Amino acid sequence: MEEQIRQALAVLKAGGIILYPTDTVWGIGCDATNAAAVAKIFALKRRDDAKSMIVLLDRPEQVVRWVRDVPAVAWELWEAADGATPLTLILPGGQGLAGNLLPPEKTVAIRLVQNEFCKRLIHKLGRPLVSTSANLSGATTPATYDEISDAIREGVDLAVAPEMEEATATHKSSSIIKLDTDGGFTIIRA
């Protein structure tokens, strides 16, 4: 695992994009503070850059660095979801991230990742990791590495070894809840 982390870290620090396992599905990722790398992902996926992408963090205390005012209910939701279905929260007031990663309203979708490879990589990177499903825009989200298209595999700077996928991966996208500053919420994906 250490060698895979070292290789992925080198690619991310150089502004590259990687194909890697998460606690849900395989993702395409980059340093979430690097606008040029984020643009590479939009181009690879053939995706409209008005659609935002999820960012992964390795531990809860990192959230306050990237979100101006975290709604109190966010902590309760993440705590309730811990060890259950992976949960992504769309939070208001994203900050410090690549401008093309944030929509006009400056929200940011954050998931506290459980996959050990991801946690260690994000910790060593010291910044959030973009995570978007490993498919072309509009195509079905691949559940496993074997279902990822050649276009995606060949379009990244590094494909992490399939052995880094954990047996606990859900093979389906995370639940998503959008939180408002006033305490309101919208379930985007259950």
C-alpha positions in Angstrom: 0.0 0.0 0.0 2.8 2.4 0.8 4.2 2.3 -2.7 0.8 2.9 -4.2 0.3 5.9 -1.9 3.7 7.2 -2.8 3.0 7.0 -6.5 -0.5 8.6 -6.2 0.9 11.4 -4.0 3.6 12.2 -6.6 1.0 12.4 -9.4 -1.4 14.5 -7.3 1.3 17.0 -6.3 2.4 17.3 -9.9 -1.2 18.3 -10.9 -2.2 15.0 -12.3 -5.4 12.9 -11.9 -5.7 9.4 -10.5 -8.2 6.5 -10.7 -8.6 5.1 -7.2 -10.8 3.0 -4.9 -13.0 4.6 -2.3 -15.4 3.3 0.3 -18.2 3.5 -2.4 -17.2 3.2 -6.1 -13.9 3.8 -7.9 -13.3 7.4 -8.3 -11.3 9.8 -10.5 -9.5 12.3 -8.3 -7.1 15.2 -8.0 -5.9 17.7 -5.5 -9.1 19.7 -4.8 -7.2 23.0 -4.6 -5.7 22.6 -8.1 -8.0 24.2 -10.7 -6.0 22.9 -13.6 -6.3 19.3 -12.3 -10.0 19.8 -11.7 -10.4 21.0 -15.3 -8.6 17.8 -16.5 -11.3 15.7 -14.7 -14.1 17.6 -16.3 -12.5 17.2 -19.7 -11.9 13.4 -19.2 -15.4 12.8 -18.1 -16.8 15.1 -20.9 -18.8 16.8 -18.1 -20.2 20.3 -17.9 -18.0 22.1 -15.4 -21.2 23.6 -13.8 -21.8 20.3 -12.1 -19.9 20.1 -8.9 -17.9 17.1 -7.6 -17.5 15.5 -4.2 -14.4 16.1 -2.1 -13.1 13.5 0.3 -11.5 14.2 3.7 -9.8 11.8 6.0 -11.0 13.1 9.4 -13.8 15.4 10.7 -11.5 18.1 12.1 -10.5 19.0 8.5 -14.0 20.1 7.5 -13.7 23.5 9.2 -10.7 24.3 7.1 -12.7 24.0 3.9 -16.1 25.2 5.0 -16.7 28.7 6.5 -19.5 27.8 8.9 -20.4 24.1 9.3 -24.0 23.7 10.3 -24.2 21.9 13.7 -26.5 19.2 12.3 -23.6 18.1 9.9 -21.7 16.7 12.8 -24.7 14.8 14.1 -25.4 13.3 10.6 -21.8 12.2 10.1 -21.8 10.6 13.5 -25.1 8.8 12.9 -23.8 7.5 9.5 -20.4 6.4 10.9 -19.9 2.8 9.9 -23.2 2.7 8.0 -23.9 3.9 4.4 -21.3 6.5 3.3 -22.8 10.0 3.6 -21.9 13.0 1.5 -23.1 16.4 2.9 -23.4 19.4 0.6 -22.4 22.3 2.9 -22.7 26.1 2.3 -19.6 28.3 2.4 -16.9 26.3 0.7 -13.5 28.0 0.9 -9.9 27.4 -0.1 -10.8 25.0 -2.9 -10.3 25.3 -6.6 -12.7 27.9 -8.0 -13.9 25.6 -10.8 -14.8 22.9 -8.1 -17.4 25.2 -6.4 -20.7 26.1 -8.0 -21.8 29.8 -8.0 -23.5 29.4 -4.6 -20.1 28.2 -3.2 -21.4 25.0 -1.7 -19.1 22.0 -1.3 -20.0 18.3 -1.2 -17.9 16.5 1.5 -17.6 12.9 2.5 -15.5 11.6 5.3 -14.0 8.6 3.7 -13.6 5.2 5.4 -11.3 3.5 2.9 -7.8 3.1 4.4 -5.9 3.8 1.2 -7.9 7.1 0.7 -7.5 8.1 4.3 -3.8 7.7 4.2 -3.4 9.4 0.8 -5.5 12.4 1.9 -3.6 12.7 5.2 -0.2 12.7 3.3 -1.5 15.1 0.7 -2.8 17.5 3.4 -5.7 18.7 1.2 -9.1 17.3 0.1 -9.2 14.8 -2.7 -11.7 15.2 -5.5 -13.9 12.2 -6.0 -16.2 11.7 -9.0 -17.4 8.4 -10.4 -15.1 6.7 -12.9 -17.3 7.0 -15.9 -17.9 9.3 -18.8 -20.7 11.8 -18.1 -24.1 10.2 -18.7 -22.7 6.6 -18.6 -23.6 4.1 -15.9 -21.4 4.3 -12.8 -19.1 1.3 -12.7 -19.5 -0.8 -9.5 -16.1 -2.4 -9.8 -12.7 -1.8 -11.3 -13.4 -4.3 -14.1 -16.4 -2.2 -15.3 -14.4 1.0 -15.8 -14.0 1.9 -19.5 -10.7 1.9 -21.3 -11.3 5.7 -22.0 -11.2 6.4 -18.3 -8.4 4.0 -17.5 -6.2 5.4 -20.2 -7.2 9.0 -19.5 -5.8 9.3 -16.0 -2.1 9.8 -15.1 -2.2 6.8 -12.6 -4.6 4.0 -12.0 -4.1 2.7 -8.5 -3.8 -1.1 -8.2 -7.2 -2.9 -8.0 -5.9 -4.7 -4.9 -6.3 -1.4 -3.0 -10.1 -1.8 -3.1 -11.4 -2.9 0.3 -13.9 -5.7 0.8 -16.1 -3.2 2.6 -16.6 -1.0 -0.5 -20.3 -0.6 -1.1 -20.1 -0.6 -4.9 -22.8 2.1 -5.0 -22.8 5.9 -4.7 -23.1 7.5 -1.4 -26.2 9.1 0.1 -26.2 12.9 -0.4 -28.0 15.5 1.8 -27.8 19.2 1.2 -27.8 21.4 4.3 -28.8 25.0 4.4 -27.4 27.6 6.7 -30.8 27.9 8.5 -30.9 24.2 9.4 -33.0 23.1 6.5 -32.0 20.1 4.4 -32.8 18.4 1.1 -32.2 14.7 0.4 -30.5 14.6 -3.0 -29.8 10.9 -3.1 -30.9 8.3 -0.6 
